[in-house]
Amino acid sequence: YSKLIDTANAPIFGVDTFGAVNVWNKNAHKLVGYAPEEVMGKILVKEFITDEFKTAVQAVLDQALHGEETANFEFPLMTKGGVRLDVLLNATTRRDEQGNIIGVVGIGQDITGRLAQEREYTRLIDTANAPIFGVDTLGRVNVWNKCAMRLIGYSTDEVMGRSLVQEFITDDFKTAVQAVLDQALAGDETDNFEFPLITKGRARIEVLLNATT
């Protein structure tokens, strides 16, 4: 069991019931920079978690110590070199042979690069010189870039979570636009679909739409 943990290709750490580190595999060493002898017995939350996430990470560990495990919890870790890493954590309850809870094992995934790509993607959308909007699977607005805001007049705060079709499309095009969105949600994308949008000032503007899944 110990060898499997130590040689796993994911960073794995463990704490005892007091939150002190008692598992620290090779991948955790490689990712965070601290050798096992530098972290063993130290309080994980107090010494290795950024201040703004101390309470949240402690809550996840406490829940696991009560048998309530957590999947895909995102938090930052500070490396030995002072670099902030974004980690996706699965916190699993650790038990002894009698079933008594003796600690928590955390299996992590470094998502720093992925989050950086997502932030860059968001920035490119927001600064594009074309109006870009997005909806979730229920048709509620969840993307609204600066060009859309300038063109239509509504700020991001005014549109987020509202139904695009019901609130911003003229009655005569509601069915057609909804059909285009439904097709895209089913993986069938649409190019150059022309429809009208109503601006905040109640002007009607004609828009050519590419709907992408």
Salt bridges, closest charged atoms under 4 A:
GLU38 OE2 - LYS80 NZ 2.68
ASP51 OD1 - LYS54 NZ 3.24
GLU52 OE2 - ARG84 NH1 2.99
ASP86 OD1 - ARG84 NH2 3.92
GLU118 OE2 - ARG114 NE 3.36
GLU120 OE2 - ARG123 NH2 2.80
ASP126 OD2 - LYS146 NZ 3.85
ASP136 OD2 - ARG140 NE 2.90
GLU158 OE2 - LYS200 NZ 2.62
GLU167 OE1 - ARG162 NH2 2.58
ASP171 OD1 - LYS174 NZ 3.08
ASP172 OD2 - ARG204 NH1 3.78
GLU206 OE2 - ARG204 NE 3.17
